[in-house]
């Protein structure tokens, strides 16, 4: 798997993390911050062991932010839906 390129948010959704993984772990990559870290939305009851795994997959430092369940599920659906 290749890492997410700077500013290449399109590749966040297709970096090899499945919808099922995101739903199960209650996490969703959101966007890159100004320093190139990946901001990951974390829902209630999230399995935080996913954070170092996502760091490895995306090749980036991770910053977490809290998200409500409904918001997280909408983000996951939007990021994993093929158009």
Secondary structure as UniProt FT lines:
FT   TURN            6..7
FT   HELIX           9..12
FT   TURN            13..14
FT   HELIX           19..25
FT   STRAND          27..32
FT   TURN            34..35
FT   STRAND          38..42
FT   TURN            44..45
FT   HELIX           49..58
FT   STRAND          62..66
FT   HELIX           69..80
//
